[in-house]
């Protein structure tokens, strides 16, 4: 939820795309079988069009990740950006277990409540793994799939099983440190100038949300997203794989593996680009997505 602390910090944003996106954040209450209480879910909806486009962010991120891409896509399509369960500004109920299963369940009920027709599903990094998981579980909901430097081909991290208190808390507090986050941000870009003060503030606003640390520990202990390598052949949606040629987070090997394993897939490389093409090369990324969707 948007606490007073978040609103105060947001007033320090300076880039127009960042300011505009913050002003567009909405909340809706979603009923799920995960809890007897509705989950206040943060999202953005812009533009008009027959086919909706839904954007899913990466690990410990938020809808802010699409602040530069969304303005290009909304010119032609109805575009949604969603904060996945346990991330962004979506409510983190203290009694929930946060895992790929709960994320998929919440995502399905958001889709069936707010969209409820076949969509173009776009996922970046961990959001790509979430998109793959959703596409495999609910193929009728996904018309086409777009993966941006996607997760989904790595084994589950063992360390998550050992994040017991106080180690889990100390680990998340380390990740909360702005110097640590800035270091990760610089690694994600090919051009380090994109790792600006404004970008850091965008990436840290959601840290003020209630139960941020608890949810992150819960998700990590669940094992997170593993490899879908054996299941990728079941994807029937046409798939576009966009990959930064200079990705230092996941490397470039997974891009070709995705292309080989997903039946109807096309791989496009983004030059002079790191792990986040939707932020570093947003106009080029939008061009490729729109060409793919319109084809």
Secondary structure, 3 states (H helix, E strand, C coil): CCCHHHHHHHCCCCCHHHHHHHHHCEEEEECCCCCCCCEEEEEEEECCCCCEEEEECCCCCCHHHHCCCHHHHCCCCEEEEECCCCCCCCCCCCCCCCCHHHHHHHHHHHHHHHHCCCEEEEEECHHHHHHHHHHHHCHHHEEEEEEECCCCCCCCCHHHHHCCCCHHHHHHHHHHCHHHHHHHHHHHCCCHHHCCHHHHHHHHHHHHCCCHHHHHHHHHHCCCCCCCCCCHHHCCCEEEEEEECCCCCCCCHHHHHHHHHCCCEEEEEECCCCCCHHHHCHHHHHHHHHHHHHC
